[in-house]
Amino acid sequence: MSAIITDQFRILNSENLVNSIGSTDSAYYTFVGLTNAEDYDSNWDSSPPTPIDSFNNFDDVWDTVIALKKINKTNDVRRVVRKIQWTSGTTYDMYRSDVSRNSKSIPSGQTNLYSSNFYVINSEFRVYICLNNGINPENNTGRPSLDEPTFTDLEPRTPGDSGDGYVWKYLYTIKPSEVVKFDTLNYIPVPLDWNATEYDAIRENAETSGQLKVVTIKNRGSGLGAPRTYTNVNIIGDGTGAKATVVVGEDSTVESVNITSGGSGYTYGSLDLLSGGLVLSSGSVAPVFNVVIPPPGGHGSDIYRELGAYNVLIYSRIENDPLNPDFVVGNKIARVGIVKNPTKFSSSQLGTDDKYSAVYAIKLVGSTNINDYQNATFANNQEIFQTIGTGVTAVGRVVYYDNTTGVLKYWQDRTLVGFSTATLDLSSTSPDYGYNLNRFTSSPSSGGSLEVRGGSVNLVIDKSFSGITTVLNNNTTYNLGQNFDSGVSNPEVQKYSGDIIYIDNRPSIIRSANQKEDIKVILQF
């Protein structure tokens, strides 16, 4: 027993993902994280490790997420296909419905239509499908393309007068806004909604299902008599109404053949030469033609099936927003990813906001001089500590410290977990953190302290502060990005919620205040 998963299933999967991103029942977010990855793996930046596909690893990834940004279907998602740039002198494949391992595409030799070079994008970001690549008995692998297609006519035609034999069908033009977001070195976008009214003219001009457009000559025959043009040559098959004109030249062979009426309903066909009046005499060799069958619905009817749109590109721009500083600067990021259906902190409600912070935060002041926080420094990723109670210590890693506002953002990964010296190795030099990762608090239990250690100056949590903004420096209002209660802020998103569907470990980049990062993730089905 043998079976395959077809390319049409892959196209369906890409469609389902795009529709899921646009559904009110789902929420998709890109995320960035893992500051100072070289602290965990000295070889990270030269050789980032391959992500591990396991539930345990997903939890580890969540521990180091800094912030998330919502993916919007209209602005951030497109199905994409391979980028095949038109170049003069290149011989392209032509569309054929029968490309397979038993009937390879010509000249590329591909065994799959979508792997062959049967469409192009020109220098003006217009996309065309090749209906005829100049193939004939003298050029049985096609001919080099010499005329760049630039027209936007709805009917297929030749683009110039070089005589290269090419016939192109215009499909669509990539919009400038989509070029910026979705054009890459290897992929180009297809329109988000091919059923939109702006594509009506192209779709309505798509050939009726099974309407023929191209016949090629495989063998010109011989001994066909005096030069003559045979019109109304029927094309027989499972469709009706298609006719062709066959021209016999001076050498008594077929000079050319053209479809004059495309008919409809064809899934196979052949020329009935007798119906056009061509009678083969003794010693004549019949010409052989190849009737090219269009895709279901005709060229331009379903752009996704026609071009093989089984890849999805997700775009996200990470910007520095003073009104919502979730994506902090001055540190590194070494991981990006996508999570489906994360929920709001301590809630089962799906995320709805454009951005979320995924880290804890505390607002610090000096213990004796309240302004000491302005002179404090914390190294990225260094450990910070707070005594919570007798034998209990909270520990975290610095994500970012702002000495203007006194806000320190931190995360806690599992490498910070210690063990009780009462039950385990008493000679261990690891701090007595306890097995659980205690959170920093403005109200430690008896014996605890507000003091936060680890920076250049020991500070305390400002338990008098609550809110999301603070007024400092001559009445300047600073947005903190997270809501604080008694100097402590939880993440805005629930860690470990939803499903992580994509992880990309990459060499570290440093985020600065004057830069933006464009994240382009291509999901292949």
N, C-alpha and C positions, 0 to 999 in steps of 0.2 A: 504494500500500500504506500502510495506517495502523495504528498500534498504540498501546497505552497500558501503562504500569506501574500496576497497580491498587493501591488502598488496602490490599488484603489482603497484597500484597507488602511494603508499608511496615510493616504490623502484624507480619508474619513477621520482618522485620529487627529490630524492637524486641525481639521475643521472643528472637531469636538473641543479641543483645547482652546481655540480662539473663542468659541461660543461660551465655554465655561468661564473664561476670564471676563466676558461681558455680562455674565449672569448675576442677578442680585442674590443668588444663593451661594456664591463663591467670592472669595477675596484672595487675590494673589499679590505678593510683595517681593521685591528684590531686597536683599540685605547685604551689608558689608560688615566685616569684622576681623578679628584676630590681629590685634596690635602687637607689633614687635615679635613676629613669628620666629625670628632667629633666636630668641630667648629659649624656645622650646626645641628647636632643631637648627643647629648651626649651619646646616646645608640647605635650609629651606629656600633661600633666595636663589641659589644656583640650581637647585633641583627640588622644586616643590613636591611633596609626597602626593601620590594618587589618593583621592578621597576614598573612604571606606563606606560601603553601602550596608549599614547595619543600624538598628535602632539605637544601640549604645553610642555609635559615632554621631548620630543625629543629635543626641543630647549633648555631647561634647561640643558640637558645632554651635548649638544654641547658647552654651555657656559664654561663648566669645563673640556673639553678635553685638554690634554697637547700635545700629539703627536700621530701620526698614522704610521703604518707599513703595507706595501703592502702584500697581500696574493698571493702567487704564486701557481698555480695549481699543478705543478710537484713536488715541494718541500714541500708544506704546507698543502695539502688537501688529505684525503683518506676517502673512505667509510669504515665504521666499522661495525662489528657484535659483538654480545655478546661473552665474553671470557669464554669458557668452558674448564678448564684445566683438562687433563687426570690425573686421580688419581686411583691407584690400589685399587680394591675392590668396585668401584662405578659401579652401574648398569646404563647404558646409554640408552636413547631412540634410536630407529633406524629410518632411513629415511622411511617415508611413505607418499605417495601422497594424502592419504585420511584423514589425521588428521583434525578433526573438532569437534564441540561440540557434534556431533552425533557419532564420532569415535575417542575417545581421544587417545593421545599418551601414550605409555606404556614404562616405569612405571610412568612417571612424572604426567600423568593425564592431560596434557595441551590440550587445545582445539584448539591450533594453532600450526602449524609445527614450525614456527620460534621462538616460546616460549619454545619448547621442546629441550632436550639436545641430539641432533642427530649428533653432530660433536664435535671434540675436537682439542685442540692445545697441542702438546707434549712438553717435556722438551727442545727440540731442535728447537722450534718455527716452527714445521711442522704441517700442518692442515690436518685433515682426517675426512671423513664422515663415519658414521656407517651404513653399509648396513644390518648387522645382529647382534643382541645383544644376541644371544644364546637362543632366545625364542623357546619354545616347549611345548607340553602338560603338562610336569612335571614342567616346569618353565614358567608359562604363563605370567609372568611379566619380563622375561629376566633374565640374570645371571650377577653376578659381573664380570667386566673386569679385567683380571689378567695380560695380556701381553700388555705392552705399544707398540703402533705402532711406528716404527721408519723407516720403509722401504720407498723408493721412487720409487718402481716399479709402472708402470702405470696401471697394472691390479689389481683389488681388491683381497685381500687375508687375511688369518689369520696371525697375527704377531708373534705367538710363538707356543709352544707345550703344553700349559697348558690345552687345551681342553675346554676353556671357551665358545667356539662357536661363537666368534666374527669374523666378516669380515669387514675390513676397506678399504676405497678407499682413496689413497693419492691425495691431491688437490694442495697444494702449500706450499712454505716455506717463512716465513716473513724475509725480508732482515734485516741485522743488523742496517742499517741507518733508516729503518722504525720502528724497535723496539724502538729506542731511542725517536722518535718523536710521534709515533701513538699507541704504546702499553700502555694500562692503566690497572688499577685493574679490570675493568669491560668490556673492549672492546679490540678487536684486529682488525688490518686493513686487508682489502682485497686489492689485487693489483690494482694500479691505472688504468691500461689498460690491461684487460684480453685478448685483441686481439693482444697484442704485441708478437713479434716473440719468445721471451723467454718462452712463455707459449704454443707455437704451439704444442709441443709433447703431452701435457696434453689435450689440446682441440681436437686435431686430434684423440687422443685415447679415447675421450669421446664416450660412447656407442651410436650407431646409435639411432636416436629418436625412442623410444618405444622398444628398445632392452632390454630383460629381463635379470636380474642377480641373483635374489634371489626369492626362494620359501620357505615358512616356513610351518611347520606342525601344524595345529590347533587340529586335532584329528587323532590318529594313526590308527583308524579302528580296526577291529578284524575279525578272521576267514578268513584270506586272503590266507591260504594255506601254503605249504611248503616254506622254505627259498628260495628266488630267487631274482635276480636282473633284473628289467624290464628296458630295454633301449628304446630309441626312443619313449618315451611317448609324444605325441603331446600336445602342449599347445594351446588351441583354444581360439579365441577371435576376436578382430578386426584387429589384426596383423597377420603376417605369419612367418613360419619358426622356431619357438621356440620349443625346445624339452627338456625333462628332463629324468633323470634316477632315478627310485624309487627302493629302496632296502627293501624287506620284510624279517624280522628277524625270529629267531627261535620260537618266540611266536606268529607268524602269524599276526603281526602288522607291520606298516611301521616303519622301522628303520631310514631311511634317504632319503632325496630327494635333488637332485642337478640339476641345469640348465646345459645342455651340449651344447646347441645352443640357443643363445639369440633371434634370429629372428629380426624382426623390426616392427614398426608401432602399437605396443600394447598400448591401453589405458585401457584395461581390459583383463583378461584371466583366464582360468581354465584348469586343467589337464584332458585330455581325457584318462582315464585309460584303456579303452577298446582298444584304438589304440596301446597300449604297450603290450597287451596280458593279462592284469589282468582281470580275469572274477570273478565276485562276485557270490558265491554260496548261497543257502538258509541258512539263519542264519548269513550271513556275514554282517558286518557293514562297510560301505564305509569310507575310510579315507577322511579327509577334509584338504585342503591346502589353503594357502594365497599367491597368486601371487603378488609380490611387483612391482608396476609400477614406473619406473624411471621418473625424471623430463623431460620436453620437451628438446629434443636435447641430452639427456643422462647426466650422472653424470660427471661434469667438463666442460660441454658445456658453461654454463652461470653462473659464480661463484656468481654473484650478486643476481640472482633469486634463485639460489639453497640454499644459506645461509641466504637470507633475509637481504640484505645490504640497509636498509632504514635509517641508521644514517650516518651522515657526521662529521668527526673530522677535525677541523681547528687548525693548529699549528702555533704558532708565538713565536719567541725568542726575548726578549728585551735585547739588549746588550748596553754596554757603549762604544760609538764610539767617540774618540777624534776628528775625522775629520767631524763628523756630530752629535753634542751633542743635538739632539732634545729630547731624553729621558734623562731628567736631573736627577741628583742624589741628595741625601741629604734631600729629601722630601718624602712624603707618596703618595701612590695611593690607591684608594678605589673603583675604578670602571674600568671594562674592557668591551669592546663591539666590535661590527662589524658594519661597515657602507658600504653600496653599493653605488658606483658612486659618491663619493665626487669629487668636482671640484677644480681646482687650484684657488688660491686667485684672486678675481675680474675677473673670467673667467668662461666660460661654458665648458672648456676643461677638460676631465676626468683626474684624477690623474694618473700619470705614474711613478713617482719617487718611490724609495724603502721606503723612510721615509719622513714625513712631520711634521713640527712644527705647532701646532694649536693655539699658543699663540702669543700675541704681545710682543715686546721687546723694551727696550730703552738702550742706552749706556750712562753711567754717568761719570762725572768728578767733581772735586771739584770746587766750585765757586771762591774761592780765591787762594787756593793751589790745583793745578790740580790733584795732587796725593791723595787727601783726600778720593777718592773713595776706595782706598786700605784698609782704616781703618773702612769703613762703614759696618754696619751689618743690615740685614733686617730679621725679623722673617717670616718663611713660613706662608703664608695666611694672613699676616697683611695687613691692608689697607694703600695705598700710595695715595698722592694727588698732583695735580698741578693746579694752577690757570690759566685758559685758557683766561679768560677775565672778565670784570666786571660782577659779579654775576654768573659766570660760572666756575665750578670746575670739573676737570677730577679725577676719582677715580678708583683704581684697587686693585686686591689682588696679593700679591707676590707669584709667583710660584717658583722662584729660583733667587738667586743673586750670581754672581761670582765676588768676589772682586779682582781677578787677572786681569780680562778684563774689569770690570765695567759694565757688561751686566746684566740687570735686566729683567727677563721675568715675565709677569703678564697676568692675565685674568680678565674678568669682568662678573660677574653673576648678576642676576636681583635683588638680595638682596641689591645691591649697589645703586639701583635707589632711588633718593630722590625726593623731590617735592619743587617747588618754594615757598619760604616763602611769596612771594607777593600775592599769591592766596590761600594758605592753612594755616595750623596751625602755627601761629607765635611763639607758645610756644614750638614747637618741637625742641628737641635737635639734631635731625638728621642734618648732614651738608647739605648745600644748593647745592646739586649736579646738580639740574635740572633734568627733567624727562628723558632726553636722556643721555646715557653713552658716554660722550665725551672722545676721545682718547688723550693720552699724545702727545704733539707736541713740536717740536723744534722751532716753529714760532707762539707763542700765539698772540692773537689779542691785540689791544690797552688795556693797563691796566693789561695784563697778565704777567706771569713770567715763566722763564725756570726752576725755582727751583722745585725739587721734594721732597716732605716732607713725613715723615713716618719712615725713618730709624734712625740709631743712629747719622748720620751726614746728614745734608741737602745738596743735590747735585743738579747739573744742567745737562741737556741733552747736550751731546757733539755734537753740531750741525755742527762741522767741520768734523765729521767722516761719511764716506760712504764706503760700501763694505761688504764683508763676512768674511774677515780675518783681523787680526791686529797683528803688530809686537811689542813685548814688551820684557822686561827682557833679555837683551843681545842678541837681534835679534832673539828671539824665535817667531815663527809664530803660532798664535792661530786661529783656525777655530771657528767661532761664530755660525755656523749652520743656520743662517738666514741672509738675505741680508739687510743691513741698508742704509737708505737714510737720511742724515743730523741727524744721531744719533737715528733714529726711524725705527723700522721694523714691518711690518705687518705679520700676520700668512702666512704660505705657502699654506694653504688650505682654501677654502671658508667655513666659518661656516654656518650651517643650510642647506648645500647642500647635495644631495643624500638622501638615506633612511637608517635610523638606523634599523637594523634587529635583533640585539641581544644586550641586556644590562645585565650586571652581577654586582650587588652591593655586595661588599664583605668586610670583615674586612680589615682595613688598613695594608699595608706593607710598610716598610721603604726601599727605594732604596739607595744602597751604591755603591761606585765606583768599588768595587771588586766582585760584584755579577751580575748574569744574572737571568732573569725570563723566564720560559717556560710557555706559555699560551696555554692551550688545551681546546678548546670549542667544545662540542658535540651537534650538532643540530639534533634533532629527528623529524622524519616525521611520 
